[in-house]
Amino acid sequence: MTALNRYTCEEAFRRLDDFLDRELAPEEMALVREHLEICDGCAREFRFEAGVLDNVRTRLRGVELPPDLATRIDAIISREREEGDSP
């Protein structure tokens, strides 16, 4: 990519959360990835944020949820959908 097609630090940083969640369009993913390859400061921030997310995911996997939680959540979602369909 040419310099005209590259993200600045600000542009890459604004998209970092969505990049980590893989919620960007493929072209934006590529631009952020390229920026992280050439910018040590942004790459450090990315590694920090990615580490925090990994730590949270790991800890959440160890949390024991109440057995009926999924059933209660499904009931709430169904109720909300039904209320949304009402005139």
PyMOL commands that set and color helices and strands:
alter all, ss='L'
color gray80, all
select helices_A, chain A and resi 3-5+9-14+16-20+26-38+40-61+69-85
alter helices_A, ss='H'
color red, helices_A
deselect
rebuild
show_as cartoon
